[in-house]
Amino acid sequence: MQDQLLAARNHVWIEPASEEQLPIVLEIYVEVARWLWDRGIHQWNPEEFTTEEFMPLATAGAIWLAWGREPAGAGERTRSIQASDALATITLTWSDQAIWGPDDGDAGYIHKLAVRRAYAGKGLASRLLRHAEALIAARGRRCARLDCWAKNDALLRFYVAQGYQLRDRVAEESWEVARFERQVDPAP
């Protein structure tokens, strides 16, 4: 069933997360963080995801959710969307001074790509990256940038396979980040 769901692009909807949906986003982050910790990858601490930290991003429309059920549209009967219908999340911002320095107006910054473990390896992470890249291009920016923990070898390989080029590694406090970029074609 899960494979069928993700095989047809028309069965996954990506839309901005509302403030009311922030607990669902945090639930996905915690699930992925626990999975990473269980494998000795201490990239995200499951105890550190708070509403206070992420509410400004939700309010700004920067957090996106991928759903496995179509939300009810205008004129349709309202149907209940459950937290379990949320498959993954990604955040897109227009600056990241902490990691990338002052914004040069040329990039969008991708953060916190997280896929529920039941849907991992089915192309959903790639789809979310392409969605973020399309949003970056539509804004007239030429580059998608992201960073991740430099010791997560599987994630480093994933981003390279997605067409991202390792720009450099930067030491941040007690850990090192790998910074990646991918060129996108800005909208005319």
C-alpha positions as CSV (number, residue, x, y, z in Angstrom):
1,M,0.0,0.0,0.0
2,Q,2.8,2.5,0.9
3,D,4.6,1.7,-2.3
4,Q,1.5,2.2,-4.3
5,L,0.8,5.5,-2.5
6,L,4.2,7.0,-3.4
7,A,4.4,5.4,-6.8
8,A,1.7,7.8,-8.1
9,R,2.7,11.4,-7.8
10,N,-0.9,12.4,-7.6
11,H,-1.3,10.7,-4.2
12,V,1.1,12.9,-2.3
13,W,0.2,16.5,-1.6
14,I,2.7,19.1,-0.4
15,E,1.5,22.2,1.3
16,P,2.6,24.7,3.9
17,A,2.1,23.5,7.4
18,S,-0.3,25.7,9.5
19,E,0.4,26.7,13.0
20,E,-2.1,24.1,14.2
21,Q,-0.2,21.4,12.3
22,L,3.1,22.2,14.1
23,P,2.6,19.3,16.6
24,I,2.5,16.9,13.6
25,V,5.8,18.4,12.2
26,L,7.4,18.0,15.6
27,E,6.2,14.4,15.9
28,I,7.9,13.6,12.6
29,Y,11.2,15.3,13.7
30,V,11.2,13.4,17.0
31,E,10.5,10.1,15.2
32,V,13.4,10.6,12.8
33,A,15.7,11.9,15.6
34,R,15.0,8.8,17.7
35,W,15.7,6.6,14.7
36,L,19.1,8.4,14.2
37,W,20.0,8.2,17.8
38,D,19.3,4.5,17.9
39,R,21.9,4.2,15.1
40,G,24.5,6.3,16.9
41,I,23.9,9.3,14.7
42,H,23.6,12.3,17.0
43,Q,22.6,14.8,14.4
44,W,19.3,15.8,16.0
45,N,18.4,15.5,19.7
46,P,14.9,14.2,20.1
47,E,14.4,16.2,23.3
48,E,15.2,19.6,21.6
49,F,12.3,20.1,19.3
50,T,9.9,22.7,20.8
51,T,6.9,24.6,19.6
52,E,8.6,27.8,20.6
53,E,11.6,27.2,18.3
54,F,9.5,26.3,15.3
55,M,6.4,28.5,15.6
56,P,8.0,31.5,13.9
57,L,8.8,29.3,10.9
58,A,5.3,27.9,10.8
59,T,3.9,31.4,11.1
60,A,6.1,32.5,8.2
61,G,4.9,29.6,6.0
62,A,8.4,28.1,5.8
63,I,7.5,24.6,7.0
64,W,6.0,22.3,4.4
65,L,4.2,18.9,5.0
66,A,3.7,16.1,2.5
67,W,0.4,14.3,3.0
68,G,-0.7,10.9,1.9
69,R,-4.3,11.9,1.7
70,E,-5.7,14.7,-0.3
71,P,-6.9,17.6,1.9
72,A,-10.6,18.5,1.3
73,G,-10.8,21.3,-1.3
74,A,-13.2,24.1,-1.6
75,G,-16.7,22.9,-2.0
76,E,-15.9,19.4,-0.9
77,R,-17.1,17.8,2.3
78,T,-14.6,18.2,5.0
79,R,-12.9,15.0,5.8
80,S,-10.7,14.4,8.8
81,I,-7.0,14.5,8.2
82,Q,-5.0,12.5,10.7
83,A,-1.5,13.1,11.9
84,S,-0.6,9.7,10.5
85,D,-1.5,11.1,7.0
86,A,1.5,13.4,7.2
87,L,4.4,11.6,5.6
88,A,7.3,14.0,5.7
89,T,8.3,17.6,6.2
90,I,10.8,20.1,4.9
91,T,11.6,23.8,5.8
92,L,12.6,26.5,3.3
93,T,14.0,29.8,4.4
94,W,15.5,32.8,2.5
95,S,18.5,33.3,4.6
96,D,20.7,31.3,7.0
97,Q,23.2,33.7,8.5
98,A,24.4,31.2,11.2
99,I,25.7,28.7,8.7
100,W,26.0,30.6,5.4
101,G,26.6,34.2,6.5
102,P,24.7,37.2,5.1
103,D,22.1,36.5,2.5
104,D,23.4,37.2,-1.1
105,G,19.9,37.2,-2.6
106,D,20.8,34.2,-4.8
107,A,19.7,31.2,-2.8
108,G,17.0,29.5,-0.8
109,Y,18.0,27.4,2.2
110,I,16.6,24.0,2.9
111,H,16.4,22.7,6.4
112,K,15.0,19.8,8.4
113,L,14.1,17.3,5.7
114,A,12.5,14.5,7.6
115,V,10.5,11.5,6.3
116,R,8.5,9.1,8.6
117,R,10.5,5.8,8.7
118,A,7.6,3.9,7.2
119,Y,8.0,6.0,4.0
120,A,11.8,6.2,3.8
121,G,13.4,5.0,0.6
122,K,10.4,5.5,-1.5
123,G,11.4,8.7,-3.3
124,L,9.6,11.1,-0.9
125,A,12.7,13.0,0.2
126,S,13.7,13.5,-3.4
127,R,10.2,14.9,-4.2
128,L,10.4,17.3,-1.3
129,L,13.8,18.5,-2.4
130,R,12.5,19.1,-5.9
131,H,9.5,21.0,-4.5
132,A,11.8,23.3,-2.5
133,E,14.0,23.8,-5.5
134,A,11.0,24.8,-7.6
135,L,10.0,27.3,-4.9
136,I,13.5,28.7,-4.9
137,A,13.5,29.0,-8.7
138,A,10.0,30.6,-8.7
139,R,11.4,33.3,-6.4
140,G,14.1,34.1,-9.0
141,R,17.0,32.6,-7.0
142,R,19.6,30.5,-8.7
143,C,20.8,28.2,-5.9
144,A,19.4,25.7,-3.4
145,R,21.6,25.4,-0.3
146,L,21.5,23.0,2.6
147,D,23.7,21.8,5.4
148,C,23.9,18.6,7.5
149,W,26.0,17.0,10.1
150,A,29.3,16.1,8.4
151,K,29.5,12.7,10.2
152,N,26.2,11.4,8.7
153,D,27.8,9.6,5.7
154,A,24.5,8.2,4.4
155,L,23.0,11.6,4.3
156,L,26.1,13.1,2.6
157,R,25.8,10.4,-0.1
158,F,22.1,11.0,-0.5
159,Y,22.6,14.7,-1.2
160,V,25.3,14.0,-3.7
161,A,23.0,11.5,-5.4
162,Q,20.4,14.3,-5.5
163,G,22.7,16.5,-7.5
164,Y,24.1,18.6,-4.7
165,Q,27.7,19.5,-4.7
166,L,29.7,19.6,-1.5
167,R,30.9,23.2,-1.1
168,D,32.8,22.9,2.1
169,R,32.8,21.8,5.7
170,V,32.5,24.3,8.5
171,A,33.2,23.8,12.2
172,E,30.2,24.9,14.3
173,E,30.7,24.9,18.1
174,S,31.0,21.2,19.0
175,W,30.3,19.7,15.6
176,E,31.0,20.1,11.9
177,V,28.5,20.8,9.1
178,A,28.8,19.9,5.4
179,R,27.5,22.7,3.2
180,F,25.9,21.7,-0.1
181,E,24.6,23.7,-3.1
182,R,22.7,22.9,-6.2
183,Q,22.0,25.2,-9.1
184,V,18.3,25.7,-10.1
185,D,16.9,27.5,-13.1
186,P,15.2,30.7,-11.9
187,A,11.8,31.3,-13.3
188,P,11.7,33.9,-16.1
